[in-house]
């Protein structure tokens, strides 16, 4: 499973907005890798930010 999919899966599973640090802790992936994946997911409009520094799946 790639990092992007892991990040998206964690966000969907938790069902609440999460910070990059919380996502990294939850899936056991390095924070820098999570940040890169989240940047791509933001560009693809697959995640949105309901409040500063917290993210959730779009739609």
HTML snippet that shows the backbone in 3Dmol.js (N, CA, C, O; Angstrom):
<script src="https://3Dmol.org/build/3Dmol-min.js"></script>
<div id="view" style="width:600px;height:400px;position:relative"></div>
<script>
const pdb = `
ATOM      1  N   UNK A   1       0.840  -1.175   0.000  1.00  0.00           N
ATOM      2  CA  UNK A   1       0.000   0.000   0.000  1.00  0.00           C
ATOM      3  C   UNK A   1       0.886   1.239   0.000  1.00  0.00           C
ATOM      4  O   UNK A   1       1.868   1.313   0.739  1.00  0.00           O
ATOM      5  N   UNK A   2       0.531   2.207  -0.833  1.00  0.00           N
ATOM      6  CA  UNK A   2       1.357   3.409  -0.858  1.00  0.00           C
ATOM      7  C   UNK A   2       0.965   4.366   0.262  1.00  0.00           C
ATOM      8  O   UNK A   2      -0.075   4.196   0.898  1.00  0.00           O
ATOM      9  N   UNK A   3       1.783   5.348   0.492  1.00  0.00           N
ATOM     10  CA  UNK A   3       1.591   6.270   1.612  1.00  0.00           C
ATOM     11  C   UNK A   3       0.314   7.086   1.437  1.00  0.00           C
ATOM     12  O   UNK A   3      -0.424   7.298   2.400  1.00  0.00           O
ATOM     13  N   UNK A   4       0.049   7.549   0.206  1.00  0.00           N
ATOM     14  CA  UNK A   4      -1.170   8.327  -0.041  1.00  0.00           C
ATOM     15  C   UNK A   4      -2.410   7.552   0.373  1.00  0.00           C
ATOM     16  O   UNK A   4      -3.292   8.091   1.040  1.00  0.00           O
ATOM     17  N   UNK A   5      -2.476   6.296  -0.020  1.00  0.00           N
ATOM     18  CA  UNK A   5      -3.638   5.477   0.294  1.00  0.00           C
ATOM     19  C   UNK A   5      -3.731   5.220   1.797  1.00  0.00           C
ATOM     20  O   UNK A   5      -4.824   5.209   2.363  1.00  0.00           O
ATOM     21  N   UNK A   6      -2.593   5.015   2.433  1.00  0.00           N
ATOM     22  CA  UNK A   6      -2.576   4.788   3.882  1.00  0.00           C
ATOM     23  C   UNK A   6      -3.107   6.018   4.622  1.00  0.00           C
ATOM     24  O   UNK A   6      -3.884   5.887   5.568  1.00  0.00           O
ATOM     25  N   UNK A   7      -2.691   7.199   4.196  1.00  0.00           N
ATOM     26  CA  UNK A   7      -3.154   8.442   4.820  1.00  0.00           C
ATOM     27  C   UNK A   7      -4.663   8.589   4.640  1.00  0.00           C
ATOM     28  O   UNK A   7      -5.378   8.905   5.591  1.00  0.00           O
ATOM     29  N   UNK A   8      -5.137   8.363   3.435  1.00  0.00           N
ATOM     30  CA  UNK A   8      -6.570   8.484   3.156  1.00  0.00           C
ATOM     31  C   UNK A   8      -7.375   7.461   3.953  1.00  0.00           C
ATOM     32  O   UNK A   8      -8.447   7.772   4.473  1.00  0.00           O
ATOM     33  N   UNK A   9      -6.856   6.250   4.045  1.00  0.00           N
ATOM     34  CA  UNK A   9      -7.541   5.202   4.814  1.00  0.00           C
ATOM     35  C   UNK A   9      -7.643   5.556   6.294  1.00  0.00           C
ATOM     36  O   UNK A   9      -8.692   5.355   6.907  1.00  0.00           O
ATOM     37  N   UNK A  10      -6.565   6.081   6.873  1.00  0.00           N
ATOM     38  CA  UNK A  10      -6.570   6.474   8.288  1.00  0.00           C
ATOM     39  C   UNK A  10      -7.598   7.579   8.522  1.00  0.00           C
ATOM     40  O   UNK A  10      -8.350   7.531   9.494  1.00  0.00           O
ATOM     41  N   UNK A  11      -7.632   8.574   7.635  1.00  0.00           N
ATOM     42  CA  UNK A  11      -8.587   9.673   7.793  1.00  0.00           C
ATOM     43  C   UNK A  11     -10.026   9.172   7.719  1.00  0.00           C
ATOM     44  O   UNK A  11     -10.882   9.610   8.487  1.00  0.00           O
ATOM     45  N   UNK A  12     -10.286   8.258   6.796  1.00  0.00           N
ATOM     46  CA  UNK A  12     -11.635   7.708   6.663  1.00  0.00           C
ATOM     47  C   UNK A  12     -11.997   6.852   7.875  1.00  0.00           C
ATOM     48  O   UNK A  12     -13.124   6.908   8.367  1.00  0.00           O
ATOM     49  N   UNK A  13     -11.040   6.064   8.350  1.00  0.00           N
ATOM     50  CA  UNK A  13     -11.283   5.169   9.481  1.00  0.00           C
ATOM     51  C   UNK A  13     -11.572   5.946  10.762  1.00  0.00           C
ATOM     52  O   UNK A  13     -12.490   5.603  11.507  1.00  0.00           O
ATOM     53  N   UNK A  14     -10.792   6.988  11.014  1.00  0.00           N
ATOM     54  CA  UNK A  14     -10.948   7.762  12.251  1.00  0.00           C
ATOM     55  C   UNK A  14     -12.235   8.576  12.253  1.00  0.00           C
ATOM     56  O   UNK A  14     -12.855   8.749  13.302  1.00  0.00           O
ATOM     57  N   UNK A  15     -12.642   9.076  11.091  1.00  0.00           N
ATOM     58  CA  UNK A  15     -13.891   9.819  10.997  1.00  0.00           C
ATOM     59  C   UNK A  15     -13.881  11.180  11.674  1.00  0.00           C
ATOM     60  O   UNK A  15     -14.937  11.727  11.992  1.00  0.00           O
ATOM     61  N   UNK A  16     -12.702  11.724  11.894  1.00  0.00           N
ATOM     62  CA  UNK A  16     -12.584  13.056  12.485  1.00  0.00           C
ATOM     63  C   UNK A  16     -11.356  13.738  11.892  1.00  0.00           C
ATOM     64  O   UNK A  16     -10.443  13.058  11.424  1.00  0.00           O
ATOM     65  N   UNK A  17     -11.318  15.066  11.905  1.00  0.00           N
ATOM     66  CA  UNK A  17     -10.137  15.774  11.394  1.00  0.00           C
ATOM     67  C   UNK A  17      -8.895  15.414  12.211  1.00  0.00           C
ATOM     68  O   UNK A  17      -8.951  15.312  13.436  1.00  0.00           O
ATOM     69  N   UNK A  18      -7.781  15.226  11.516  1.00  0.00           N
ATOM     70  CA  UNK A  18      -6.528  14.853  12.180  1.00  0.00           C
ATOM     71  C   UNK A  18      -5.379  15.707  11.663  1.00  0.00           C
ATOM     72  O   UNK A  18      -5.405  16.172  10.524  1.00  0.00           O
ATOM     73  N   UNK A  19      -4.372  15.910  12.505  1.00  0.00           N
ATOM     74  CA  UNK A  19      -3.167  16.620  12.093  1.00  0.00           C
ATOM     75  C   UNK A  19      -2.202  15.628  11.434  1.00  0.00           C
ATOM     76  O   UNK A  19      -2.370  14.414  11.549  1.00  0.00           O
ATOM     77  N   UNK A  20      -1.213  16.152  10.758  1.00  0.00           N
ATOM     78  CA  UNK A  20      -0.227  15.290  10.101  1.00  0.00           C
ATOM     79  C   UNK A  20       0.506  14.420  11.124  1.00  0.00           C
ATOM     80  O   UNK A  20       0.802  13.258  10.845  1.00  0.00           O
ATOM     81  N   UNK A  21       0.797  14.965  12.291  1.00  0.00           N
ATOM     82  CA  UNK A  21       1.470  14.199  13.344  1.00  0.00           C
ATOM     83  C   UNK A  21       0.619  13.048  13.842  1.00  0.00           C
ATOM     84  O   UNK A  21       1.123  11.948  14.071  1.00  0.00           O
ATOM     85  N   UNK A  22      -0.672  13.297  14.012  1.00  0.00           N
ATOM     86  CA  UNK A  22      -1.579  12.230  14.452  1.00  0.00           C
ATOM     87  C   UNK A  22      -1.669  11.136  13.397  1.00  0.00           C
ATOM     88  O   UNK A  22      -1.705   9.951  13.729  1.00  0.00           O
ATOM     89  N   UNK A  23      -1.706  11.531  12.125  1.00  0.00           N
ATOM     90  CA  UNK A  23      -1.777  10.557  11.032  1.00  0.00           C
ATOM     91  C   UNK A  23      -0.501   9.716  11.013  1.00  0.00           C
ATOM     92  O   UNK A  23      -0.561   8.493  10.880  1.00  0.00           O
ATOM     93  N   UNK A  24       0.646  10.369  11.146  1.00  0.00           N
ATOM     94  CA  UNK A  24       1.929   9.661  11.142  1.00  0.00           C
ATOM     95  C   UNK A  24       1.988   8.647  12.286  1.00  0.00           C
ATOM     96  O   UNK A  24       2.440   7.518  12.094  1.00  0.00           O
ATOM     97  N   UNK A  25       1.535   9.047  13.468  1.00  0.00           N
ATOM     98  CA  UNK A  25       1.523   8.139  14.617  1.00  0.00           C
ATOM     99  C   UNK A  25       0.567   6.969  14.389  1.00  0.00           C
ATOM    100  O   UNK A  25       0.889   5.826  14.716  1.00  0.00           O
ATOM    101  N   UNK A  26      -0.598   7.255  13.833  1.00  0.00           N
ATOM    102  CA  UNK A  26      -1.622   6.232  13.647  1.00  0.00           C
ATOM    103  C   UNK A  26      -1.227   5.165  12.628  1.00  0.00           C
ATOM    104  O   UNK A  26      -1.567   3.992  12.787  1.00  0.00           O
ATOM    105  N   UNK A  27      -0.503   5.576  11.575  1.00  0.00           N
ATOM    106  CA  UNK A  27      -0.157   4.587  10.550  1.00  0.00           C
ATOM    107  C   UNK A  27       1.310   4.161  10.601  1.00  0.00           C
ATOM    108  O   UNK A  27       1.728   3.308   9.819  1.00  0.00           O
ATOM    109  N   UNK A  28       2.096   4.742  11.509  1.00  0.00           N
ATOM    110  CA  UNK A  28       3.475   4.310  11.685  1.00  0.00           C
ATOM    111  C   UNK A  28       4.395   4.659  10.528  1.00  0.00           C
ATOM    112  O   UNK A  28       5.380   3.966  10.271  1.00  0.00           O
ATOM    113  N   UNK A  29       4.065   5.737   9.836  1.00  0.00           N
ATOM    114  CA  UNK A  29       4.881   6.191   8.701  1.00  0.00           C
ATOM    115  C   UNK A  29       5.575   7.483   9.099  1.00  0.00           C
ATOM    116  O   UNK A  29       5.025   8.279   9.860  1.00  0.00           O
ATOM    117  N   UNK A  30       6.785   7.692   8.585  1.00  0.00           N
ATOM    118  CA  UNK A  30       7.560   8.890   8.885  1.00  0.00           C
ATOM    119  C   UNK A  30       6.773  10.156   8.551  1.00  0.00           C
ATOM    120  O   UNK A  30       6.090  10.214   7.528  1.00  0.00           O
ATOM    121  N   UNK A  31       6.867  11.154   9.401  1.00  0.00           N
ATOM    122  CA  UNK A  31       6.104  12.404   9.234  1.00  0.00           C
ATOM    123  C   UNK A  31       6.392  13.078   7.896  1.00  0.00           C
ATOM    124  O   UNK A  31       5.480  13.632   7.281  1.00  0.00           O
ATOM    125  N   UNK A  32       7.639  13.042   7.434  1.00  0.00           N
ATOM    126  CA  UNK A  32       7.974  13.679   6.156  1.00  0.00           C
ATOM    127  C   UNK A  32       7.257  13.002   4.993  1.00  0.00           C
ATOM    128  O   UNK A  32       6.815  13.666   4.056  1.00  0.00           O
ATOM    129  N   UNK A  33       7.145  11.683   5.059  1.00  0.00           N
ATOM    130  CA  UNK A  33       6.433  10.940   4.019  1.00  0.00           C
ATOM    131  C   UNK A  33       4.936  11.270   4.057  1.00  0.00           C
ATOM    132  O   UNK A  33       4.295  11.394   3.014  1.00  0.00           O
ATOM    133  N   UNK A  34       4.393  11.409   5.260  1.00  0.00           N
ATOM    134  CA  UNK A  34       2.980  11.775   5.414  1.00  0.00           C
ATOM    135  C   UNK A  34       2.742  13.170   4.838  1.00  0.00           C
ATOM    136  O   UNK A  34       1.756  13.390   4.136  1.00  0.00           O
ATOM    137  N   UNK A  35       3.643  14.114   5.132  1.00  0.00           N
ATOM    138  CA  UNK A  35       3.509  15.474   4.604  1.00  0.00           C
ATOM    139  C   UNK A  35       3.511  15.487   3.077  1.00  0.00           C
ATOM    140  O   UNK A  35       2.713  16.197   2.465  1.00  0.00           O
ATOM    141  N   UNK A  36       4.398  14.711   2.459  1.00  0.00           N
ATOM    142  CA  UNK A  36       4.450  14.635   0.996  1.00  0.00           C
ATOM    143  C   UNK A  36       3.149  14.070   0.435  1.00  0.00           C
ATOM    144  O   UNK A  36       2.610  14.590  -0.542  1.00  0.00           O
ATOM    145  N   UNK A  37       2.651  13.010   1.055  1.00  0.00           N
ATOM    146  CA  UNK A  37       1.413  12.388   0.600  1.00  0.00           C
ATOM    147  C   UNK A  37       0.241  13.348   0.753  1.00  0.00           C
ATOM    148  O   UNK A  37      -0.619  13.428  -0.125  1.00  0.00           O
ATOM    149  N   UNK A  38       0.205  14.076   1.864  1.00  0.00           N
ATOM    150  CA  UNK A  38      -0.887  15.020   2.091  1.00  0.00           C
ATOM    151  C   UNK A  38      -0.846  16.175   1.098  1.00  0.00           C
ATOM    152  O   UNK A  38      -1.892  16.662   0.670  1.00  0.00           O
ATOM    153  N   UNK A  39       0.341  16.610   0.732  1.00  0.00           N
ATOM    154  CA  UNK A  39       0.459  17.678  -0.266  1.00  0.00           C
ATOM    155  C   UNK A  39      -0.159  17.224  -1.580  1.00  0.00           C
ATOM    156  O   UNK A  39      -0.898  17.978  -2.214  1.00  0.00           O
ATOM    157  N   UNK A  40       0.135  16.011  -1.986  1.00  0.00           N
ATOM    158  CA  UNK A  40      -0.428  15.467  -3.221  1.00  0.00           C
ATOM    159  C   UNK A  40      -1.941  15.301  -3.101  1.00  0.00           C
ATOM    160  O   UNK A  40      -2.676  15.635  -4.030  1.00  0.00           O
ATOM    161  N   UNK A  41      -2.404  14.793  -1.976  1.00  0.00           N
ATOM    162  CA  UNK A  41      -3.842  14.613  -1.768  1.00  0.00           C
ATOM    163  C   UNK A  41      -4.583  15.954  -1.781  1.00  0.00           C
ATOM    164  O   UNK A  41      -5.707  16.036  -2.276  1.00  0.00           O
ATOM    165  N   UNK A  42      -3.956  17.006  -1.236  1.00  0.00           N
ATOM    166  CA  UNK A  42      -4.568  18.346  -1.285  1.00  0.00           C
ATOM    167  C   UNK A  42      -4.690  18.821  -2.722  1.00  0.00           C
ATOM    168  O   UNK A  42      -5.728  19.350  -3.118  1.00  0.00           O
ATOM    169  N   UNK A  43      -3.624  18.632  -3.510  1.00  0.00           N
ATOM    170  CA  UNK A  43      -3.637  19.053  -4.912  1.00  0.00           C
ATOM    171  C   UNK A  43      -4.691  18.291  -5.710  1.00  0.00           C
ATOM    172  O   UNK A  43      -5.295  18.841  -6.632  1.00  0.00           O
ATOM    173  N   UNK A  44      -4.911  17.032  -5.357  1.00  0.00           N
ATOM    174  CA  UNK A  44      -5.915  16.209  -6.032  1.00  0.00           C
ATOM    175  C   UNK A  44      -7.315  16.431  -5.460  1.00  0.00           C
ATOM    176  O   UNK A  44      -8.284  15.817  -5.907  1.00  0.00           O
ATOM    177  N   UNK A  45      -7.410  17.328  -4.451  1.00  0.00           N
ATOM    178  CA  UNK A  45      -8.669  17.668  -3.777  1.00  0.00           C
ATOM    179  C   UNK A  45      -9.346  16.449  -3.157  1.00  0.00           C
ATOM    180  O   UNK A  45     -10.572  16.335  -3.175  1.00  0.00           O
ATOM    181  N   UNK A  46      -8.537  15.534  -2.605  1.00  0.00           N
ATOM    182  CA  UNK A  46      -9.072  14.356  -1.925  1.00  0.00           C
ATOM    183  C   UNK A  46      -9.177  14.562  -0.423  1.00  0.00           C
ATOM    184  O   UNK A  46      -9.873  13.811   0.260  1.00  0.00           O
ATOM    185  N   UNK A  47      -8.477  15.594   0.108  1.00  0.00           N
ATOM    186  CA  UNK A  47      -8.609  15.950   1.515  1.00  0.00           C
ATOM    187  C   UNK A  47      -8.857  17.457   1.613  1.00  0.00           C
ATOM    188  O   UNK A  47      -8.428  18.229   0.756  1.00  0.00           O
ATOM    189  N   UNK A  48      -9.551  17.851   2.666  1.00  0.00           N
ATOM    190  CA  UNK A  48      -9.839  19.263   2.914  1.00  0.00           C
ATOM    191  C   UNK A  48      -9.533  19.585   4.369  1.00  0.00           C
ATOM    192  O   UNK A  48      -9.445  18.693   5.213  1.00  0.00           O
ATOM    193  N   UNK A  49      -9.372  20.871   4.646  1.00  0.00           N
ATOM    194  CA  UNK A  49      -9.045  21.308   6.002  1.00  0.00           C
ATOM    195  C   UNK A  49     -10.227  22.061   6.610  1.00  0.00           C
ATOM    196  O   UNK A  49     -10.525  23.183   6.201  1.00  0.00           O
ATOM    197  N   UNK A  50     -10.908  21.443   7.597  1.00  0.00           N
ATOM    198  CA  UNK A  50     -12.020  22.128   8.258  1.00  0.00           C
ATOM    199  C   UNK A  50     -11.535  23.202   9.241  1.00  0.00           C
ATOM    200  O   UNK A  50     -12.261  24.149   9.542  1.00  0.00           O
ATOM    201  N   UNK A  51     -10.304  23.045   9.735  1.00  0.00           N
ATOM    202  CA  UNK A  51      -9.685  24.049  10.596  1.00  0.00           C
ATOM    203  C   UNK A  51      -8.177  23.948  10.423  1.00  0.00           C
ATOM    204  O   UNK A  51      -7.661  22.924   9.974  1.00  0.00           O
ATOM    205  N   UNK A  52      -7.497  24.984  10.772  1.00  0.00           N
ATOM    206  CA  UNK A  52      -6.043  25.084  10.550  1.00  0.00           C
ATOM    207  C   UNK A  52      -5.296  23.857  11.054  1.00  0.00           C
ATOM    208  O   UNK A  52      -5.452  23.444  12.203  1.00  0.00           O
ATOM    209  N   UNK A  53      -4.478  23.279  10.168  1.00  0.00           N
ATOM    210  CA  UNK A  53      -3.583  22.148  10.473  1.00  0.00           C
ATOM    211  C   UNK A  53      -4.296  20.819  10.720  1.00  0.00           C
ATOM    212  O   UNK A  53      -3.659  19.865  11.167  1.00  0.00           O
ATOM    213  N   UNK A  54      -5.569  20.731  10.449  1.00  0.00           N
ATOM    214  CA  UNK A  54      -6.293  19.469  10.591  1.00  0.00           C
ATOM    215  C   UNK A  54      -6.936  19.137   9.246  1.00  0.00           C
ATOM    216  O   UNK A  54      -7.385  20.025   8.521  1.00  0.00           O
ATOM    217  N   UNK A  55      -6.973  17.856   8.930  1.00  0.00           N
ATOM    218  CA  UNK A  55      -7.437  17.404   7.616  1.00  0.00           C
ATOM    219  C   UNK A  55      -8.447  16.287   7.736  1.00  0.00           C
ATOM    220  O   UNK A  55      -8.438  15.516   8.696  1.00  0.00           O
ATOM    221  N   UNK A  56      -9.328  16.212   6.734  1.00  0.00           N
ATOM    222  CA  UNK A  56     -10.302  15.146   6.658  1.00  0.00           C
ATOM    223  C   UNK A  56     -10.564  14.841   5.179  1.00  0.00           C
ATOM    224  O   UNK A  56     -10.265  15.667   4.317  1.00  0.00           O
ATOM    225  N   UNK A  57     -11.117  13.669   4.883  1.00  0.00           N
ATOM    226  CA  UNK A  57     -11.410  13.331   3.482  1.00  0.00           C
ATOM    227  C   UNK A  57     -12.412  14.312   2.886  1.00  0.00           C
ATOM    228  O   UNK A  57     -13.323  14.769   3.576  1.00  0.00           O
ATOM    229  N   UNK A  58     -12.248  14.633   1.619  1.00  0.00           N
ATOM    230  CA  UNK A  58     -13.196  15.523   0.927  1.00  0.00           C
ATOM    231  C   UNK A  58     -14.486  14.758   0.653  1.00  0.00           C
ATOM    232  O   UNK A  58     -14.487  13.544   0.452  1.00  0.00           O
ATOM    233  N   UNK A  59     -15.579  15.507   0.652  1.00  0.00           N
ATOM    234  CA  UNK A  59     -16.871  14.920   0.292  1.00  0.00           C
ATOM    235  C   UNK A  59     -17.480  14.253   1.387  1.00  0.00           C
ATOM    236  O   UNK A  59     -18.573  13.706   1.247  1.00  0.00           O
TER     237      UNK A  59
END
`;
const viewer = $3Dmol.createViewer("view");
viewer.addModel(pdb, "pdb");
viewer.setStyle({}, {cartoon: {color: "spectrum"}});
viewer.zoomTo();
viewer.render();
</script>
